[in-house]
Amino acid sequence: MHKQYSQWTAMWAICGAALRSIFRSPQAVFFSLFFPIVLIVVFGALSGGGGVSLDIAFDGGSDTTNAVYQMIAQTPGLNIIRSNDNDLIDRLKKGRITAIIDIRRKDGPTSPPGKETHMPPRYDVHLKTTSAGQKDFPILQMILSSRINGINSQARGNDDNYATISSEEIRVRPYRMIDFYLPGMLGFALIGSAVFGVSFLFFTLRETLVLKRMYSTPVKRAYIVLGEGLGRLVFQLATAAVLVLFGKIFYQFTLANGIVTFLEMMALSLLGLLVFMGFGFIISSIAKNQNVIPIYANLFMFPQYFLSGTFFPKSLMPHGIQWLINILPLTALNDALRKVSFEGAHLWNAGHELLVLSIWCVAVYVIAARVFRWE
């Protein structure tokens, strides 16, 4: 009796052959694994474990109509960061600013009737810091104490100090520079290897008529593409796992919820890979020759390297283009990876990022299905 041909067996055979060819390619291994590891080592060494500076900010409700505020604002060496309250709290928790200062006017003693005096108001300089900012906090306290003591000595007609200092510490997990850079390096590796790998692979298979010959076999078209795509997915997910574990072992990269966070990062990497591979399919189909593939690929990838928070925070970019930045697929992947890894969020807490990636995924494969060519 004739045995029915198994499309799944054929697909897994193609997947295994694709994996073997990828691992035998020094270029694929270098750009997917070795090059990102080098970048992680460089940024990990530069971070020095913290990277905290004497940046400060004022609370949105702080009293700014007094001499204390003017004194702090004019103190050399203190860089005042101005932003909205949510952004300032986020920076404080990550150690990017040393403290948020809230200058509060205190209720002073009242003068007896008929004996009113022009007593200056009194203030409390309340410093809010976190465990991530403790490295430079004593220096900040020393600077402010010195300047406030000078103001107190000049206060007229008041036995009490014109200003005092109080502080509170918000307990958070230490935020290291590697916690910012490693998700960016992961996104950098995934987009580059997926777009270049798929576009060059399928263009070469089509130009050498390998795809045409495979199409003449009993294997259906969908299983051929699935087999080749799965081979690359397995390889890239393996390299993503190595990058995360490398950062964890050697640079104490934060996995907020342990193995759960690791698995969620792999799930996000899988979704990101599907999106980026879709662009690879499109490029391989519209490219007339191999020379234009790098041009098309870099037109898609290069702007995202600098706009999507890969090497530096996206908040540094002009406000007018933030809407564009927030709809880019690499931005969504980077933001989701950082939410999950450091902030301890779960996939359902990254709904906006998952929505952006899902929309891109559907749109990309609709286009890819229309333009994909076998010859």
Residue pairs with C-beta under 8 A, 6 or more apart in sequence:
5 218
7 219
7 220
7 223
8 223
10 217
10 218
10 219
10 223
10 227
11 219
11 223
11 224
11 226
11 227
11 230
12 227
13 227
14 214
14 219
14 223
14 224
14 227
14 228
14 231
15 226
15 227
15 228
15 230
15 231
15 234
16 231
17 227
17 231
18 227
18 228
18 230
18 231
18 232
19 231
19 234
19 235
21 231
22 28
22 29
22 197
22 231
22 232
22 235
23 29
23 235
28 193
28 197
28 235
31 189
31 192
31 193
31 196
32 189
32 192
32 193
32 197
32 235
32 236
32 239
33 189
33 239
33 242
33 243
35 189
36 185
36 186
36 188
36 189
36 239
36 243
37 242
37 243
37 246
39 181
39 185
39 188
40 178
40 181
40 182
40 185
40 243
40 246
40 247
40 251
41 250
43 177
43 178
43 181
43 185
44 177
44 178
44 181
44 247
44 250
44 251
46 177
47 176
47 177
47 178
47 181
48 177
49 176
50 95
50 132
50 135
50 174
50 176
50 177
51 95
51 176
51 177
52 95
52 96
52 98
52 132
52 133
52 135
52 136
53 79
53 98
53 136
54 77
54 78
54 79
54 98
54 136
54 139
54 140
55 79
55 80
55 81
55 91
55 96
55 97
55 98
56 72
56 78
56 79
56 80
56 81
56 97
56 98
56 99
56 100
56 101
56 140
57 80
57 81
57 82
57 83
57 88
57 91
57 92
57 97
57 99
57 100
57 101
58 64
58 69
58 80
58 100
58 101
58 102
58 103
59 85
59 100
59 101
59 102
59 128
60 84
60 85
61 102
62 69
62 101
62 102
62 103
62 104
63 69
63 103
63 104
63 105
63 123
64 103
66 103
66 105
66 121
66 123
67 151
67 162
68 103
68 123
68 125
68 148
68 151
68 162
68 163
69 103
71 147
71 148
71 151
72 78
72 101
72 125
72 144
72 147
73 80
75 143
75 144
75 147
77 143
78 140
78 143
81 88
81 91
81 97
83 91
83 315
87 315
88 97
88 100
89 100
91 97
92 99
92 100
92 128
92 129
92 130
92 132
92 133
92 170
93 130
93 132
93 170
93 172
93 175
94 132
94 175
94 179
94 180
94 342
95 130
95 132
95 133
95 135
95 174
95 175
97 133
98 129
98 133
98 136
98 137
98 140
99 127
99 128
99 129
99 133
99 137
99 140
99 167
100 127
100 128
100 129
101 125
101 126
101 127
101 128
102 125
102 126
102 128
103 123
103 124
103 125
103 126
104 123
104 124
104 126
105 121
105 122
105 123
106 121
106 122
106 123
106 124
108 119
108 121
108 122
108 160
109 119
111 117
111 119
117 157
118 157
119 157
119 158
120 155
120 156
120 157
120 158
120 162
122 158
122 160
122 161
122 162
122 163
122 164
123 162
123 163
123 164
124 163
124 164
124 165
124 166
125 144
125 148
125 163
125 164
125 165
125 166
126 165
126 166
126 167
126 168
127 137
127 140
127 141
127 144
127 165
127 166
127 167
127 168
128 167
128 168
128 170
129 137
129 167
129 168
129 169
129 170
130 169
130 170
130 171
130 172
131 169
131 170
131 171
131 172
131 173
131 174
132 172
132 173
132 174
132 175
134 169
137 167
141 165
141 167
144 165
145 165
148 162
148 163
148 164
148 165
151 162
151 163
152 161
152 162
152 163
154 162
155 161
155 162
173 254
173 256
173 342
175 254
175 342
176 251
176 252
176 253
176 254
178 247
178 251
178 252
178 253
179 253
179 254
179 338
179 341
179 342
180 313
180 338
181 311
182 243
182 244
182 247
182 251
182 253
182 341
183 334
183 337
183 338
183 341
184 309
184 310
184 311
184 334
185 243
185 310
186 240
186 243
186 244
186 265
186 269
186 337
187 272
187 308
187 310
187 330
187 333
187 334
187 337
188 305
188 310
189 236
189 239
189 240
189 243
190 236
190 240
190 269
190 272
190 273
190 276
190 333
191 272
191 276
191 301
191 304
191 330
192 301
193 232
193 236
193 239
194 232
194 236
194 272
194 273
194 276
194 277
194 279
194 280
195 276
195 277
195 279
195 280
195 283
195 297
195 300
195 301
196 280
196 293
196 294
196 297
197 232
197 236
197 280
198 229
198 232
198 277
198 280
198 281
198 283
198 284
199 279
199 280
199 281
199 283
199 284
199 287
199 293
199 296
199 297
200 284
200 290
200 293
201 228
201 232
201 280
201 284
202 211
202 228
202 280
202 281
202 284
202 285
203 283
203 284
203 287
203 290
203 293
204 210
204 290
205 211
205 214
205 228
206 212
206 284
206 373
206 374
206 375
207 290
209 375
211 224
211 374
211 375
212 374
212 375
214 224
215 221
215 224
215 374
221 374
229 277
232 273
232 277
233 270
233 273
233 274
233 277
236 269
236 273
237 266
237 269
237 270
237 273
240 265
240 266
240 269
241 262
241 266
244 253
244 255
244 262
244 265
247 253
248 255
253 341
254 341
254 342
255 261
255 262
255 265
255 341
256 340
256 341
256 342
256 343
256 344
257 264
257 344
257 346
260 346
261 340
261 341
261 344
264 340
264 346
264 347
265 337
265 340
265 341
267 347
268 333
268 336
268 337
268 340
268 347
268 350
269 333
269 337
271 333
271 354
271 357
271 358
271 361
272 329
272 330
272 333
272 357
274 361
275 329
275 357
275 360
275 361
275 364
276 329
278 360
278 361
278 364
278 365
278 367
278 368
279 297
279 300
279 364
280 297
281 364
281 365
281 368
281 372
282 364
282 367
282 368
282 371
283 293
283 296
283 297
283 300
284 293
285 368
285 371
285 372
285 373
286 296
286 371
287 293
287 296
301 330
304 310
304 328
304 329
304 330
304 331
305 311
305 330
307 314
307 317
307 321
307 324
307 325
307 328
307 331
308 314
308 325
308 328
308 330
308 331
308 334
309 325
309 331
309 334
309 335
310 330
310 334
314 322
314 325
314 331
317 325
325 331
326 356
327 356
329 356
329 357
329 360
331 356
332 352
332 353
332 354
332 356
332 357
332 360
333 353
333 357
335 350
335 353
336 350
336 353
336 354
336 357
339 345
339 349
339 350
339 353
340 346
340 347
340 350
347 354
